[in-house]
Amino acid sequence: MKKMINIPFSVLLFLACKKEVSTPYDLTKAKAAITESNKTFGYGFAKGDVNLFTSKYTKVGCIIPIGAPKFCGS
């Protein structure tokens, strides 16, 4: 009786431990995207274009400058 229980359990354990194949991560592309986003953010900040630099924030991300209204991402 124990063998009958152990066999299905062993099969389930084997299937649960199956390694999934993922696509390789391209660090160069990620760094390029971050650099481009940082340039846009810096340009918008330097020009005082609130809409441009808050576009780099998520919808819930906000900047709250002292003495001014908060600006949230779009």
Buried (B, 14 or more C-beta within 10 A) or exposed (E): EEEEEEEEEEEEEEEEEEEEEEEEEEEEEEEEEEEEEEEBBEEBBEEEEBEBBBBBBEEEEEBEEEEEEEBBBE
